[in-house]
Amino acid sequence: MVWFIIIAGLILLFLLLILVILFSKLSITVHFYHYDKQSHLSIKLKFWKWLKYTIDIPLMEVDPQNAEIKIKEEKTASGGETKEDSKNITAEDLLNSFKDMDELLKHVVSLYHIIRHFMSKVIVRQLRWHTVIGVGNAAVTGVLTGGFWSVKGSIIGVLSHYMKLKTRPDIAISPQFQFAVAQTSFICMIQFRIGHAMLAGFKLIKFWKGGKAHFKTSQLSVLSGDKPKTY
């Protein structure tokens, strides 16, 4: 009888833990900064208050001799441990990625309802997008400024239509008429429940089983269920 009570208590505790996880929220903060030829991308994941994970891509540079894009990546967990990783992207890798995107777009129509339902559960907690633009010509800079305002307005409209925008967007464009400059800073924090993400994941798995795509790159091959090629 005692063992039955202990086992029943453990099962109840396990189910309670699952419910807590399902109803818990995951926060993702994306920060992208670009100035001149330097770019920095940071992605921070926060689950509860003490589980944090950060991915930093501080530098992207082009190697003209080998026609490769060198990416240095830093990953930091909540414990403070940092790992550095780097990889080269060849022209063949880029070509395969373009072919994979074409294959993926063919499946987007069927995925639309699944993605839209999940996006409706996503909450935007922070949205800040500041840009400084100039080409050294006042007339052309004015035209570009108007174009950027139009693009940003369209993007904000799409986000507010598909997601729950709980904050007022902080959008600014500063034209520079004296000299050429291109600088932008984008910060966006979204939040959603783990249960909603898992439900969308199950629906996606069911969809891929019904008509999976065939990708060439190893990253997307895992998504489709194909085994990556080894040489």
N, C-alpha and C positions, 0 to 999 in steps of 0.2 A: 504493500500500500504506500509505503514511504517513497519507494522508487517511482511509483506511478505519479505521485504528487510532484517529485523533482523533475521528471521528464515532461510532465504537463506544464510545469512552470517554465522550463527552458524553452519549450515550444512556444508558449505564450509570449515570453520575452523576445524570442526571435521574430515572431510575427509583429510585435510592437515595434521592434527596431526597423523592420522593413517598412512599416507604415510611416515611421518618422523620416526615413530616408526618402520615401516617395513624395512626401509632402514638403521636404526641405527644398530650399532654393539654391540654385547655383548662379553666381554672378561672374560675368565675363567682361573685362575691361580691355578695350583695344585702343592703343595709342600709336598713331603714325605721325612721324615728323619728317619733313623733307625740306632741305635748304641747299641750293646750288646743286652739287653732285653727291651730296651725302643724304642718306635715308636711314631712318631708325624705326623699327617696328617692335612693339612690346604688347604681349598678350598675358593678362593676369587672370587666373581662375581662383575664385574664392568660394569655399563650401563651408557653411557655418562660419565661425569666427577664427578658427585656428588651423583650418586646412587651406593652405595657399600654395599656388604653383605659378611660376612666372617663366615665360619664354621670351627672350630678348634676341632680336636680330639687329645688332647695332650697325652692321656695315654690309652693303652690297656693292661690289666693284666688278668692273668688266676687264677681263684679260684679253687685250687685242691680239696677242700672239697666238693663243690657243682658241680664241673665239669662245671663251667660257665665262660664265658668271659665277664668281666666287661668293659664297654666302657663309658667314660666320654666325654661329648660333650659340646662345647661352641659355641654359635652363636652370632655374632656381626653385627648389622645393621649400615647403614651410619650415623645414629644419635648418635652412641656410646653406645646404650643400649645393654647389654650383658645378655644372658640367658644361664643357665647351665642345662644340662639334662643328665641323666644316665639311662642305661637300661642293663638288663642281658639277655644273649643269652644262652638258655639251649641246651642240646644235641638234644632234640626233634625239636627245632627250626632249628638247623643246618641240621638235617636229612630232614626236610621239604624243606629247601632251596636247598639242593642237588636234591631233586625230582623236584622242580620247575625249576632248571637249565636244567634238562633233558627235561622237557616239553617245555621250552623256545627254546632249541637247535633244536627241531623238527620244529620250525617255522622260524628259522634263514634263511633257504634257500630261503623261499618266501620273507623274509624281506631284502635280500641281495641287490637287486637293489635300494630299497628305501634308505637304509642306505648308500650305496656307492655314490648315487647321492648327498646326503646331505654332506657326508664326503669330497667330492670334492670341496665343498664351504667353508670348514673350513681352516683357515689360522693358521699356527704355528708360533708364534712371538718369542718364547723363548723356548729353549730346553737345559737343563743342567743336566748331570747325572754323578756324581762322585762316585766311589766305592773304598773302601779299604778292601782287603781280605787277609786272612792268616790263616793257620791251624797249624803253628808251624813246618811244614815239607816243606823244600824247593821244593822238587820234586812235591809233591801233590799241593802245592800252585801255582807252575808254570802251571800245568795242569788246575787247576781251573781258573787261570787268562786267559788262552787261551779260555776256555769255555765261560767265561763271555764276552770276546770280541766278540765271535761268536754270543752270544745271543743278545747283545746290537746292533751289526751290523744288525742282522735280524730285530729287532724291529724298528730301524731307517729306514731300507729299506721299511718296511710296511707303516710307517708313511709318508714317502716321496712319496710312490706310491698312497696312498689314500687321502692324504691331500696336501695342498700347503705349502711347507716348505720354509718360507721366511727368515730364519736365519740359520747360520751354527751351527750344533749341537756341543755342548761342552761336549765331552765324555772323561772320564778318568778312568783308573783302576790302582790302586797302590797296587802292591803285598807286603805283609809283611811276610818276611821269618823267623823272629825271634820268633814271638809269634802268638797265635790265635786271630783273630779280624775279625769282620764283621760290616762294616759301609757303608752306602750308603745315598746319597742325590740326590733327583730327583725333578727338577723344570720344569714345562711345562706350557706355556701360549698359549691358543688357542683363536681364534676370529672368529665370524661368524655373519651374519646379522639375525635379528629377523625374517624377512620375510622368509628366507630359512628354519629356524627352524619351523615356523608355517606351512609352506607348507609340510615339512616332517611329522609334527604331524598330519595334516589332512589325509595324505596318510596312516599313521599308523592306525589311527582310522578306516578308510575305510577297511583296511586289517583285523583288529581284528573283525570287524562286520561280515566279511565273514567267518572267522574260528578261533574264539577266543580259547585261551588255558585256561585250568582250573588249577589254582594254589592253593597251600595249605596255603602259608603265606599271611597275610593280605596286605602287601605292594604290592605284585604282583597281588593279587586278584583284587585290585582297577584298575590295568592296564588292566586286562582282562575283567573287567566289572562284575565280580562276587562279591557278597556281602560277606564280611568277616564274619566268624562264631563268634557268641557271646555266652558266657556261663553264 
